[in-house]
Amino acid sequence: MNPRLKAEVVTLSGCETAIGKPTRAEGFQGLVRAFLFAGAENVIAAAWRVPDSSTADLLPGVYKSLLDQELAPVEALRQAKLRYLESVPPAAPERAHPHYWGAWMLWGAGAVSER
């Protein structure tokens, strides 16, 4: 696996993209690992099935924070999750449940805050 990809953040926006297969010798194998090995600095992926509406509400906020505020990827994801929770309509309080936003995780160099 020669690194060929030059990307600060790769987002795997499909459901269950963080799931992979554990192996004895190689550890966890999946899309996240493949993108990290290919050269992505950070990968955002979902650990379970997430409703499309929640994905569409949350993920653009990550890139908005990365571009507009120049936040580290871990902080951009955190801010997007907080904005998502603040935007949950009173008529649909169930959308604040972590099922709708908690699946999105970050792997890579920006997964640890520098604070």
C-alpha positions in Angstrom: 0.0 0.0 0.0 1.8 3.0 -1.2 0.4 6.3 0.0 -1.1 8.1 -2.9 -3.9 10.2 -1.4 -3.3 13.7 -0.2 -6.3 14.6 1.9 -6.7 16.2 5.3 -10.1 14.7 5.8 -11.9 11.9 4.0 -15.6 11.3 4.9 -17.1 7.9 4.2 -20.7 9.0 4.3 -22.3 5.6 3.9 -23.8 3.6 6.7 -21.5 1.3 8.7 -18.4 2.5 6.8 -16.4 2.2 10.1 -17.1 -1.5 10.4 -14.4 -3.8 9.3 -13.2 -7.3 9.9 -10.8 -8.1 12.8 -7.9 -10.3 11.9 -5.2 -11.9 14.2 -2.1 -10.8 12.4 -3.2 -7.5 10.8 -5.6 -6.0 13.4 -8.8 -4.3 12.2 -9.3 -4.3 8.4 -11.8 -2.0 6.8 -12.4 1.1 4.7 -11.1 3.5 7.4 -7.7 1.6 7.6 -7.5 1.5 3.8 -7.9 5.3 3.4 -5.4 5.9 6.2 -2.9 3.6 4.6 -3.5 5.4 1.2 -2.5 8.7 2.7 -5.6 10.4 4.2 -4.6 12.2 7.4 -8.1 11.7 8.9 -11.2 9.6 8.2 -14.7 10.2 9.3 -17.0 7.2 9.2 -20.2 5.8 10.7 -20.2 2.8 13.0 -23.9 2.0 12.4 -26.8 2.7 10.1 -27.7 6.4 10.4 -30.8 8.0 8.8 -30.0 9.9 5.7 -31.6 13.0 7.1 -29.3 13.1 10.1 -26.3 12.5 7.9 -27.3 15.4 5.6 -27.8 17.7 8.7 -24.6 16.8 10.4 -21.8 16.2 7.9 -21.9 19.6 6.0 -21.3 21.2 9.4 -18.0 19.4 9.7 -16.7 20.9 6.5 -18.1 24.3 7.3 -16.1 24.3 10.6 -13.0 23.0 8.8 -13.1 25.7 6.1 -14.7 28.7 7.8 -13.2 28.4 11.3 -10.1 26.4 10.4 -10.7 24.0 13.3 -8.9 20.7 13.8 -10.9 17.8 12.4 -11.7 16.5 15.9 -13.1 19.9 17.0 -14.9 20.3 13.7 -16.8 17.0 14.2 -17.5 17.9 17.8 -18.9 21.3 16.8 -21.0 19.8 14.1 -22.5 17.3 16.6 -23.3 20.2 19.0 -24.9 22.2 16.2 -26.9 19.2 15.2 -28.2 18.7 18.7 -29.1 22.4 19.0 -31.1 22.2 15.8 -33.3 19.3 16.8 -36.9 20.5 16.6 -39.0 20.4 19.7 -41.6 18.4 17.7 -39.0 15.6 17.1 -37.1 15.2 20.4 -36.2 11.6 19.5 -33.7 13.0 16.9 -31.4 14.1 19.8 -30.8 10.4 20.7 -27.2 9.4 19.9 -28.5 6.9 17.3 -28.9 9.9 15.0 -25.5 11.5 15.5 -23.2 9.3 17.6 -22.2 6.9 14.9 -19.9 9.5 13.3 -16.3 9.0 14.5 -12.9 10.3 13.5 -9.7 8.3 13.0 -6.2 9.7 12.2 -3.8 12.5 13.1 -6.6 15.0 14.0 -8.4 12.5 16.3 -6.6 14.0 19.3 -7.0 17.6 20.3 -3.9 19.7 20.6 -5.2 21.5 23.7 
